[in-house]
Amino acid sequence: MNNEEMGILKDITREIIQNADEVLKEKDGSEFYEGKILAYNEVLSIIKDYLTGYDLKEFGLDIDIDSKYV
C-alpha cells in the first residue's frame, strides 16, 4: 500500500470510529441501534484484519473492537 492509499485508509477508519462512537452515545436498545452498532463492529473488524502487519495504532484500531462495540 502506498503512502497516499495509507493516508486515505487512515482518514476513512478514523471517520468510521468517530461515527461508531456517536452511535454508542445514542444507545436506546432498539433493533435499529443494535444493527447499526453491529455493522460498525463488522466494518472495523474487516479493516483491522486487512491491516495485519501494519501499526494498528496509526489507524486508531489498537483496541478490542468486540468489547467496545458489542
Secondary structure by P-SEA (a helix, b strand, c coil): ccaaaaaaaaaaaaaaaaaaaaaaaaccccaaaaaaaaaaaaaaaaaaaaaccccccccccccccccccc
